[in-house]
Amino acid sequence: MIPVVSPLICVLCCVGLGAALFMQDKANRFARGQLTEPSVVQQPMARVFGGIPNSAFGIAYYVLMLPAAWLLLNTAVWYGALVASAAAGLLSVILAYSLLFRTRMPCPFCWTGHVVNWSVLALVLVAHPV
């Protein structure tokens, strides 16, 4: 494994966590009727699984990937990280498509999360234990 992979994944997860926390706050304000501007959190695609905001899944994902990044030499951890990062990457493709062609709303925090997810997936693949 390349020695910088674990720290890079951690930096990316911290960036993604920041974006997810911001969007979770926005989703919470929307749920309380306190959102004053149009936002992607008002769209159905902002809650893909069971009405739970996507940002909540992002928070859990980034928090769990932080320690996993340091344990990628363990084959079981690597496979778990691969499945999780592939799922996050695939969901990001779907949500990015929705942002571009359905919702058509600007969301720099969403795009930050998508780029982070795709980057983490690439780094997990590079970290494959031999």
HUQUI-V431738 format. One record per residue. N is the residue number from 1. PSI is psi in radians with two decimals (none if undefined). Layout:
BEGIN
[[N/PSI] [N/PSI]]
END
This chain:
BEGIN
[[1/2.47] [2/2.29] [3/-0.38] [4/-0.08] [5/-0.86] [6/-0.85] [7/-0.64] [8/-0.74] [9/-0.73] [10/-0.75] [11/-0.82] [12/-0.73] [13/-0.62] [14/-0.70] [15/-0.84] [16/-0.69] [17/-0.73] [18/-0.78] [19/-0.75] [20/-0.70] [21/-0.71] [22/-0.81] [23/-0.55] [24/-0.71] [25/-0.73] [26/-0.73] [27/-0.68] [28/-0.73] [29/-0.66] [30/-0.77] [31/-0.54] [32/0.00] [33/0.40] [34/0.15] [35/2.15] [36/-0.21] [37/2.74] [38/2.50] [39/2.73] [40/-0.39] [41/-0.22] [42/-0.16] [43/2.63] [44/-0.58] [45/-0.13] [46/-0.13] [47/1.33] [48/-0.61] [49/1.86] [50/0.50] [51/0.08] [52/2.33] [53/2.42] [54/-0.57] [55/-0.55] [56/-0.71] [57/-0.66] [58/-0.75] [59/-0.85] [60/-0.77] [61/-0.88] [62/-0.68] [63/-0.69] [64/-0.53] [65/-0.40] [66/-0.95] [67/-0.56] [68/-0.57] [69/-0.54] [70/-0.11] [71/0.34] [72/-0.23] [73/-0.32] [74/2.12] [75/-0.73] [76/-0.73] [77/-0.73] [78/-0.79] [79/-0.70] [80/-0.76] [81/-0.64] [82/-0.81] [83/-0.81] [84/-0.78] [85/-0.56] [86/-0.71] [87/-0.76] [88/-0.71] [89/-0.73] [90/-0.77] [91/-0.64] [92/-0.63] [93/-0.79] [94/-0.81] [95/-0.60] [96/-0.74] [97/-0.79] [98/-0.74] [99/-0.75] [100/-0.71] [101/-0.26] [102/-1.04] [103/-0.76] [104/0.78] [105/2.47] [106/2.42] [107/1.49] [108/-0.52] [109/-0.64] [110/-0.83] [111/-0.61] [112/-0.82] [113/-0.71] [114/-0.82] [115/-0.71] [116/-0.81] [117/-0.78] [118/-0.65] [119/-0.73] [120/-0.74] [121/-0.81] [122/-0.73] [123/-0.65] [124/-0.71] [125/-0.72] [126/-0.53] [127/0.16] [128/2.17] [129/2.46] [130/none]]
END
